[in-house]
Amino acid sequence: MSMKIDLSNQNILVTGATRGIGRAIAEQLAEAGARVAVHYHQSRETAEQLVNKLENGSLPFQADLSEAEEVLQLFREVVDKFGRIDALVNNAGIAISADVESDDKAFIHSWSKTMSVNLHATGLLSKKAINHFQETGGGRIVSISSRAAFRGDTSDFLAYAASKGGVVALTRSIARAYGKQNIKAFTVAPGFTRTDMAEDFIEKYGEEYVKNDIALASLTQPQDIAPTVAFLLSGLADHATGATIDINAGSYVH
Ligand SMILES: NC(=O)c1ccc[n+]([C@@H]2O[C@H](COP(=O)([O-])OP(=O)(O)OC[C@H]3O[C@@H](n4cnc5c(N)ncnc54)[C@H](OP(=O)(O)O)[C@@H]3O)[C@@H](O)[C@H]2O)c1
């Protein structure tokens, strides 16, 4: 089999594609030939600029993924515009801090909002993708989890780590349950990666704290994550279905 990563026959929905890891993924997939449904929440202008730059029929789609109705509408709109979806990248995610010292209301808000975007939307979009793939003959799902799913997180991000653990179990279940229907599912678990989300954490804990966790000299960038996603969606790694790929600058060997 040729090792060329060619996604030119694929329409791929990438959630949270305006910034950070999602943007790098959208750019990488388009570079490999895919037509990308660039999902955004608030960054409309950025999404529009990105699809203009990609110049390959990619289109922007808006949805607040904390609202189930909007999740369903997003999937419907992409199918309407693209006709067919070949792959889904569940990337959009949030991290709302609240530790056990927080008042109950703030803690509940952090849990429900984090779960709704990181886990509920991922589950619902995966359901819609599976329904669609059952009609089209198959497809692939990559979901972005986190190192936090495996080693836990700091005291203020309990909900975040729990949501990301859910993503891993969801992916494995999809791989087991739907493999015979030509549906493959993978998890990518980044460690600390330089994005807007990470800046909040760096501000609070400092860059040295973060660097102390990793084996490599420099912090992971979104561009260090994106090529693996293109590879997983290429068909060259289908027998790794159900797997989690850690991309964490050697956190576990450090
Ligand atoms: N950065 C890290 O260190 C790190 C480590 C491990 C895993 N991850 C995971 O990687 C993924 C991407 O993270 P990132 O650091 O690239 O994030 P980011 O730079 O903060 O970007 C977040 C993206 O999610 C979208 N989004 C936020 N809230 C949303 C909502 N309610 N509904 C729909 N979309 C929403 C944003 O859209 P708008 O711009 O339109 O608002 C944006 O595109 C997340 O799942 C994150 O948990 C990140």
The ligand as a Tripos MOL2 file, in Angstrom:
@<TRIPOS>MOLECULE
LIG
   48    52     1     0     0
SMALL
NO_CHARGES

@<TRIPOS>ATOM
      1 N1         -4.3380   22.7750   24.6690 N.am      1 LIG1
      2 C1         -4.0480   21.7040   25.3890 C.2       1 LIG1
      3 O1         -3.1010   21.6950   26.1740 O.2       1 LIG1
      4 C2         -4.8420   20.4430   25.2150 C.ar      1 LIG1
      5 C3         -4.3320   19.2680   25.7920 C.ar      1 LIG1
      6 C4         -5.0490   18.0790   25.6470 C.ar      1 LIG1
      7 C5         -6.2340   18.0920   24.9590 C.ar      1 LIG1
      8 N2         -6.7160   19.2420   24.4270 N.ar      1 LIG1
      9 C6         -7.9980   19.1740   23.7130 C.3       1 LIG1
     10 O2         -7.8400   19.5710   22.3640 O.3       1 LIG1
     11 C7         -9.0470   20.1530   21.8840 C.3       1 LIG1
     12 C8         -8.7550   21.5310   21.3040 C.3       1 LIG1
     13 O3         -8.2360   22.3530   22.3440 O.3       1 LIG1
     14 P1         -7.4860   23.7450   22.0870 P.3       1 LIG1
     15 O4         -6.4900   23.8930   23.1640 O.co2     1 LIG1
     16 O5         -7.0640   23.8290   20.6590 O.co2     1 LIG1
     17 O6         -8.7080   24.7570   22.3780 O.3       1 LIG1
     18 P2         -8.8900   26.3190   22.0990 P.3       1 LIG1
     19 O7         -7.6900   26.9030   21.4540 O.co2     1 LIG1
     20 O8         -9.3790   26.8920   23.3800 O.co2     1 LIG1
     21 O9        -10.0900   26.2990   21.0170 O.3       1 LIG1
     22 C9        -11.3430   25.8200   21.4050 C.3       1 LIG1
     23 C10       -12.1910   25.5610   20.1810 C.3       1 LIG1
     24 O10       -13.4440   24.9970   20.6350 O.3       1 LIG1
     25 C11       -14.5050   25.8270   20.1990 C.3       1 LIG1
     26 N3        -15.5260   25.9160   21.2440 N.ar      1 LIG1
     27 C12       -15.3940   26.4060   22.5030 C.ar      1 LIG1
     28 N4        -16.5720   26.3730   23.1480 N.ar      1 LIG1
     29 C13       -17.4790   25.8650   22.2930 C.ar      1 LIG1
     30 C14       -18.8670   25.6040   22.3590 C.ar      1 LIG1
     31 N5        -19.6140   25.8700   23.4610 N.pl3     1 LIG1
     32 N6        -19.4730   25.0780   21.2700 N.ar      1 LIG1
     33 C15       -18.7690   24.8230   20.1700 C.ar      1 LIG1
     34 N7        -17.4560   25.0460   20.0240 N.ar      1 LIG1
     35 C16       -16.8120   25.5750   21.0870 C.ar      1 LIG1
     36 C17       -13.9090   27.1890   19.8890 C.3       1 LIG1
     37 O11       -14.6960   27.8430   18.8880 O.3       1 LIG1
     38 P3        -14.7200   29.4720   18.7260 P.3       1 LIG1
     39 O12       -13.3170   29.9240   18.4510 O.co2     1 LIG1
     40 O13       -15.6090   29.7170   17.5530 O.co2     1 LIG1
     41 O14       -15.2570   30.0290   19.9900 O.co2     1 LIG1
     42 C18       -12.5100   26.8060   19.4100 C.3       1 LIG1
     43 O15       -12.5130   26.4990   18.0330 O.3       1 LIG1
     44 C19       -10.0080   20.1940   23.0800 C.3       1 LIG1
     45 O16       -10.8640   19.0850   23.0500 O.3       1 LIG1
     46 C20        -9.0630   20.0960   24.2610 C.3       1 LIG1
     47 O17        -9.7010   19.5700   25.3950 O.3       1 LIG1
     48 C21        -6.0380   20.4170   24.5320 C.ar      1 LIG1
@<TRIPOS>BOND
     1     1     2 1
     2     2     3 2
     3     2     4 1
     4     4     5 ar
     5     4    48 ar
     6     5     6 ar
     7     6     7 ar
     8     7     8 ar
     9     8     9 1
    10     8    48 ar
    11     9    10 1
    12     9    46 1
    13    10    11 1
    14    11    12 1
    15    11    44 1
    16    12    13 1
    17    13    14 1
    18    14    15 2
    19    14    16 1
    20    14    17 1
    21    17    18 1
    22    18    19 2
    23    18    20 1
    24    18    21 1
    25    21    22 1
    26    22    23 1
    27    23    24 1
    28    23    42 1
    29    24    25 1
    30    25    26 1
    31    25    36 1
    32    26    27 ar
    33    26    35 ar
    34    27    28 ar
    35    28    29 ar
    36    29    30 ar
    37    29    35 ar
    38    30    31 1
    39    30    32 ar
    40    32    33 ar
    41    33    34 ar
    42    34    35 ar
    43    36    37 1
    44    36    42 1
    45    37    38 1
    46    38    39 2
    47    38    40 1
    48    38    41 1
    49    42    43 1
    50    44    45 1
    51    44    46 1
    52    46    47 1
@<TRIPOS>SUBSTRUCTURE
     1 LIG1         1 GROUP 0 **** ****
